[in-house]
Amino acid sequence: MKKIYHLKTCSTCVKILKQIPHLETFELQEIKTQPITTAQLEEMHEMAGSYEALFSRNATLYKERGLKDKPLTEADYKDLILEHYTFLKRPVIIANDKIFIGNKANTVAEAVDYLK
């Protein structure tokens, strides 16, 4: 499977997508207009090892809700990601049995190298 979960209004996601070799071979899912399903999130969780790894602490709602001051469990991370697309760290790139999460330069570089 080759899939990328992204947000088309995110300039960083757009920039990263332009770097992905053979982008046309990927299924793209825009998470605002096509929300992720529980099954999709569970598949990402299985590959990532935790829901926390998929969770974005940069989300505006994270700060607005004061979540940084609360102890969050794996179940909380899962519920929040399913509740609102902004809580998913993006992009999430899945290529066969590998998952690349987020927009850190080293993560993107690793994904691009793997996909060459």
Helices and strands as residue ranges (DSSP letters): E 2-6, H 11-19, G 23-25, E 27-30, H 38-48, G 52-54, H 60-64, G 67-69, H 74-83, G 85-87, E 92-95, E 98-101, H 105-115
